[in-house]
């Protein structure tokens, strides 16, 4: 079993998360910056928080701190190629929870990383991809706590359902570094639909679904993305993450096994397949802000 399958940190059920915030059970929390929960419930401009508290999950063995500050993570900086796959624009809203109220958290470093359509992670010896940098990068949250990533829908590999890793690094209320790591998922119906299209279909049917994934079965329903169509051939998704920066147990450094060319997790085969190749891309330009709408590119429909 991969390290990816072993939960770490403080995992909260949805009921526990809501109790932590002093709220009733529900599908999500709606609060506006600087407003009480009662006031926020009546405001149309409130922010919907999909993840009301902190279901932290394992970093896994494939985190590499490449130091790539960029919005479009599809590009492999080693050769300019672009990872093939269906385009996904992912907007993340990073929020600080204080006394049951969420406010935007500016200046946080937000990394995401995931495998490509063939189930391969970049810069991993076990994947024969050392030196590659595709599908990795970070953004700094703006004054509204927002970051935007342009990527592709991830593929799958043995023992895991489809997922995207994320890490938020900021400063806790005690003045020490605060690090939150988790994973994002998709519904089983969405997975089945896009995995049946090119280039994902070449890998065949996944051996692990949400229902049989050890990580998803803990708190995965709190980390579900709900993508919507962006044009004819792409998708977009928005997700809010509320963080209690006073929680030193969750904010402690992960100390994962990631690193350039680092080993895969014990007890199971690493993702397999050749590193991806693609059409050379121009040098990335400045990253768009989350309020901008990037022009859609050619991606297989899902």
Secondary structure, DSSP 8 states (H G I E B T S, - for coil): --GGGS--S----HHHHHHHTT--S-S-EEE-TT--HHHHTT-TT-EEESB-S-------TT------B-SB--B-TTT--B--S-EEEEEEEEEEEETTEEEE-TT-EEEEE---TTS--SS-GGGT-TT--TTEEEEE--TTSEEEEEEE----BTTB-S-EEEEEEEE-TTSSEEEEEEEEB--HHHHHHHHTSTTGGGG-S-S--GGG-TTHHHHGGGGB---EEETTTEEEEEEEEEE-TT-HHHHS----S--TT----TTS----S----------------TTS----------
